[in-house]
Amino acid sequence: MGVADRAAVALSVDFARLAEAGGVSPPGNRMKVIQRASVGEIRLVSTSPAVGGVPETRIVVYPPADEESRKLTEAFAASMIR
């Protein structure tokens, strides 16, 4: 359990119950699906690496989850440039 989770447990009885029951997910990769009218459904994987030397700071990167989503992401990006 991370620092933020421990602080939440200390401040919230409800959060403490969720954490105890395993209802709080650890940091990790997650799937994000977005729907764009111009290209359709794009599946992305969120990755949150820590930023070294800057406590409580992180970045979130959304690379395509598969080859089809990579192509759709490129098509969507190209459509935004025109």
Secondary structure, 3 states (H helix, E strand, C coil): CCHHHHHHHHHCHHHHHHHHCCCCCCCCCEEEEEEECCCEEEEEEEECCECCCCCCCECCECCECCHHHHHHHHHHHHHHHC
